[in-house]
Amino acid sequence: MSDRKIPDDIKSDQNAILREAGGLLKDPAKRRLFGNILTLGGLSIATGVLIKDRNSIQTILDRVSRFNDGVQGVIFSEASRAPVYPKSMINNPFRFNAFYSVAQAPVVDGSTYKLMLSGKIRDKRSWTLPQLYALPGQISEVTRHICVEGWSEIGEWGGPRLSTFLKMIGADLTCKYVGFKCADGYYESIDMATALHPQTLMAFTFREHTIPTWYGYPFKIRIPTKLGYKNPKHVMEIFVTDDFPGGYWVDKGYNWFGGS
């Protein structure tokens, strides 16, 4: 399909459309895997979507995004480690970021808090904060939080590996996804390989102190191999599933894999 067969109103916006597709394929290796197709006609051929209207453009971009997720998933492994930094490089104060202001951060009562479990998990009993704080093998790492908006800061998070907890509760580790529901209405999901990655933590502390409300109390999932929006805060429920769960920003068009 040549570009001259594309409707005029879409062709007039082709530069913006191609920039968005190029952003999804910003890594040169992904571009090579997808082919030299960053024209509207090339994208149409590669995705199998005939460009007829603006809905078809969105379908093309969705398929490019899914391709990007697939490539990142294939190349991701336990060996894909995020850099760690000396404590001297920690940003203080560390930037707050959410879809609401600091004053609107949810206040969770730790004395009554219970982490709920659902999905393909053998032991679905809820966990209190003292039980969670007693989990074995807790570590602390100084890593970089990278925001999709273009900024990054270095912080220190501590807690047990998520993999330790998933194994303790009898999660089905052959499932595709681990999902999270949060006190602020946020929700997110990650692939099982990321959930089992040694740097993925249930972060109960920030800078060696109980994580404060504005950074995610009672805990956040700290994933330094992912962009910031893949690190849910104020976690209230963890579930394991083979059904694609999406995510708060993913359902608004963000890339699901979200690797940093």
C-alpha positions as CSV (number, residue, x, y, z in Angstrom):
1,M,0.0,0.0,0.0
2,S,1.6,3.3,-1.0
3,D,1.2,6.6,1.0
4,R,-0.8,8.2,-1.9
5,K,-3.7,5.8,-1.2
6,I,-4.0,7.0,2.4
7,P,-6.9,9.3,3.2
8,D,-5.9,13.0,2.9
9,D,-6.9,13.9,6.5
10,I,-4.7,11.2,7.9
11,K,-1.8,11.8,5.5
12,S,-1.7,15.4,6.7
13,D,-0.9,14.1,10.2
14,Q,1.5,11.4,9.0
15,N,4.6,13.1,10.6
16,A,3.0,13.0,14.1
17,I,1.8,9.4,13.6
18,L,5.3,8.3,12.5
19,R,6.9,10.1,15.4
20,E,4.6,8.2,17.8
21,A,5.4,4.9,16.2
22,G,9.1,5.7,16.2
23,G,8.9,6.5,19.9
24,L,7.5,3.0,20.6
25,L,10.5,1.6,18.7
26,K,13.2,4.0,20.0
27,D,15.7,1.2,20.5
28,P,17.6,0.6,17.1
29,A,17.5,-3.2,17.7
30,K,13.7,-3.1,17.9
31,R,13.6,-1.0,14.7
32,R,15.7,-3.7,12.9
33,L,13.4,-6.5,14.1
34,F,10.3,-4.6,13.0
35,G,11.9,-3.7,9.7
36,N,12.6,-0.6,7.8
37,I,8.9,0.4,7.7
38,L,8.5,3.8,9.3
39,T,6.2,5.1,6.6
40,L,2.4,5.0,6.9
41,G,2.3,2.4,4.1
42,G,5.0,0.3,5.7
43,L,3.3,0.3,9.0
44,S,0.1,-0.7,7.3
45,I,1.8,-3.7,5.6
46,A,3.8,-4.8,8.7
47,T,0.7,-4.7,11.0
48,G,-1.8,-6.0,8.5
49,V,-4.1,-3.1,9.1
50,L,-5.6,-1.2,6.1
51,I,-5.5,2.6,6.7
52,K,-9.1,3.8,6.2
53,D,-9.7,6.2,9.1
54,R,-8.3,7.3,12.4
55,N,-9.5,4.2,14.2
56,S,-7.3,2.2,11.9
57,I,-4.3,4.4,12.9
58,Q,-4.9,3.7,16.5
59,T,-5.1,-0.1,15.8
60,I,-1.7,0.2,14.0
61,L,-0.2,2.0,17.0
62,D,-1.7,-0.5,19.4
63,R,-0.1,-3.4,17.4
64,V,3.3,-1.6,17.3
65,S,3.1,-1.2,21.1
66,R,2.3,-4.9,21.5
67,F,5.2,-5.8,19.3
68,N,7.4,-3.6,21.5
69,D,6.1,-5.4,24.6
70,G,7.0,-8.8,23.0
71,V,10.5,-7.8,22.0
72,Q,11.2,-6.4,25.5
73,G,9.8,-9.6,27.1
74,V,12.0,-11.8,24.9
75,I,15.3,-10.0,25.7
76,F,14.5,-9.5,29.4
77,S,16.1,-12.0,31.8
78,E,17.4,-12.4,35.3
79,A,20.7,-11.1,33.9
80,S,19.1,-7.8,32.9
81,R,20.2,-5.9,36.0
82,A,19.5,-2.3,36.7
83,P,22.6,-0.3,37.8
84,V,23.1,0.3,41.6
85,Y,24.6,3.4,43.0
86,P,26.4,4.6,46.2
87,K,24.3,6.2,48.9
88,S,26.1,9.5,48.2
89,M,24.2,9.8,44.9
90,I,20.7,9.6,46.5
91,N,18.5,12.6,45.7
92,N,17.4,14.3,48.8
93,P,14.6,15.3,48.7
94,F,13.4,12.6,46.4
95,R,10.7,13.8,43.9
96,F,7.1,13.0,44.5
97,N,5.1,11.9,41.5
98,A,1.5,10.6,41.1
99,F,-1.7,11.5,39.3
100,Y,-2.7,13.5,42.4
101,S,-1.0,16.0,44.8
102,V,1.0,15.0,47.9
103,A,-2.0,16.1,50.1
104,Q,-4.2,13.7,48.3
105,A,-2.0,10.6,48.9
106,P,-4.1,7.9,50.6
107,V,-3.7,7.4,54.3
108,V,-3.6,3.7,55.1
109,D,-4.1,2.5,58.7
110,G,-1.3,0.2,59.3
111,S,-2.9,-1.3,62.5
112,T,-5.8,-2.7,60.5
113,Y,-4.1,-3.2,57.2
114,K,-4.3,-6.6,55.5
115,L,-2.7,-7.5,52.2
116,M,-5.2,-9.5,50.2
117,L,-4.3,-12.3,47.8
118,S,-6.3,-13.7,44.9
119,G,-6.0,-15.6,41.6
120,K,-3.7,-18.6,41.1
121,I,-2.3,-18.7,44.6
122,R,-2.4,-21.7,46.8
123,D,-2.5,-19.9,50.2
124,K,-4.8,-16.9,49.9
125,R,-4.8,-15.9,53.6
126,S,-4.3,-12.2,54.1
127,W,-1.2,-10.7,55.6
128,T,-0.8,-8.1,58.3
129,L,2.0,-5.5,58.3
130,P,3.9,-7.2,61.2
131,Q,3.7,-10.5,59.2
132,L,5.0,-8.8,56.1
133,Y,7.8,-7.0,58.0
134,A,9.0,-10.4,59.3
135,L,9.5,-11.8,55.8
136,P,13.0,-13.3,55.4
137,G,15.8,-12.2,53.1
138,Q,15.2,-8.5,53.1
139,I,17.7,-6.3,51.2
140,S,18.3,-2.7,50.4
141,E,19.3,-1.3,47.0
142,V,20.1,2.2,45.7
143,T,18.7,2.4,42.2
144,R,17.4,5.0,39.7
145,H,13.7,5.7,39.3
146,I,13.1,6.6,35.7
147,C,9.9,8.4,34.8
148,V,8.3,8.1,31.4
149,E,8.0,12.0,31.5
150,G,11.8,12.2,31.0
151,W,13.2,12.8,34.5
152,S,15.0,10.4,36.9
153,E,16.2,10.4,40.5
154,I,18.2,8.0,42.6
155,G,16.7,6.5,45.8
156,E,17.1,3.7,48.3
157,W,14.4,1.1,48.8
158,G,14.4,-1.9,51.1
159,G,12.4,-5.1,51.6
160,P,12.1,-8.7,50.6
161,R,12.2,-9.9,47.1
162,L,8.8,-10.3,45.6
163,S,9.9,-13.7,44.4
164,T,10.4,-14.8,48.0
165,F,6.9,-13.9,48.9
166,L,5.3,-15.4,45.8
167,K,7.0,-18.7,46.5
168,M,5.9,-18.7,50.2
169,I,2.3,-18.2,49.3
170,G,2.3,-20.9,46.6
171,A,1.8,-18.6,43.6
172,D,1.6,-20.5,40.3
173,L,4.9,-19.4,38.8
174,T,4.0,-20.7,35.4
175,C,1.3,-18.0,35.1
176,K,2.0,-15.0,32.8
177,Y,1.1,-12.1,35.0
178,V,1.3,-10.7,38.6
179,G,-1.1,-7.8,39.3
180,F,-1.5,-5.2,42.0
181,K,-4.4,-3.2,43.3
182,C,-3.7,-0.1,45.3
183,A,-5.3,2.2,47.9
184,D,-5.2,5.2,45.6
185,G,-7.3,3.5,42.9
186,Y,-4.1,2.7,40.9
187,Y,-3.6,-0.8,39.4
188,E,-0.8,-2.4,37.5
189,S,0.6,-5.7,36.3
190,I,3.9,-7.2,35.3
191,D,5.2,-10.3,33.6
192,M,6.2,-13.3,35.8
193,A,9.8,-13.0,34.8
194,T,9.9,-9.5,36.2
195,A,8.1,-10.5,39.3
196,L,10.8,-13.2,39.9
197,H,13.7,-10.9,39.1
198,P,16.1,-10.5,42.1
199,Q,15.8,-6.7,42.0
200,T,12.0,-6.6,42.2
201,L,11.2,-5.8,45.9
202,M,8.3,-5.3,48.2
203,A,9.6,-2.0,49.4
204,F,8.7,-1.4,53.0
205,T,11.4,1.1,53.6
206,F,12.8,4.2,51.9
207,R,16.3,5.4,53.0
208,E,16.2,2.8,55.8
209,H,13.0,4.1,57.4
210,T,9.4,3.0,57.0
211,I,8.3,4.2,53.6
212,P,6.2,7.4,54.1
213,T,2.7,7.9,52.9
214,W,3.7,10.1,49.9
215,Y,6.1,7.4,48.6
216,G,3.7,4.5,48.9
217,Y,3.0,3.3,52.5
218,P,2.4,0.6,53.5
219,F,4.6,-0.6,50.7
220,K,5.3,-0.2,47.0
221,I,6.6,-2.7,44.4
222,R,10.0,-1.4,43.5
223,I,11.1,-2.5,40.0
224,P,14.3,-0.7,38.9
225,T,14.2,-2.5,35.5
226,K,10.9,-0.8,34.8
227,L,9.7,2.8,34.2
228,G,8.2,4.5,37.2
229,Y,4.5,3.9,36.3
230,K,5.2,0.1,36.5
231,N,6.1,0.6,40.3
232,P,2.7,0.6,42.1
233,K,2.4,2.2,45.5
234,H,0.0,1.7,48.5
235,V,-0.4,-2.0,47.5
236,M,-3.6,-3.5,48.9
237,E,-3.9,-6.7,46.8
238,I,-1.6,-9.0,44.8
239,F,-3.0,-11.5,42.3
240,V,-1.7,-14.0,39.9
241,T,-3.3,-14.7,36.5
242,D,-3.0,-15.8,32.9
243,D,-5.6,-13.2,31.8
244,F,-4.0,-9.9,30.7
245,P,-4.8,-7.4,33.5
246,G,-3.7,-4.2,31.9
247,G,-2.8,-1.2,34.1
248,Y,-3.9,2.3,35.0
249,W,-1.8,4.1,32.4
250,V,-1.5,1.1,30.1
251,D,-5.3,1.2,29.6
252,K,-4.8,4.8,28.6
253,G,-2.3,3.9,25.9
254,Y,1.0,3.5,27.6
255,N,3.4,0.6,26.7
256,W,2.6,-2.4,29.0
257,F,6.1,-3.9,29.4
258,G,7.5,-0.5,30.4
259,G,11.1,-1.5,30.6
260,S,13.6,1.2,31.6
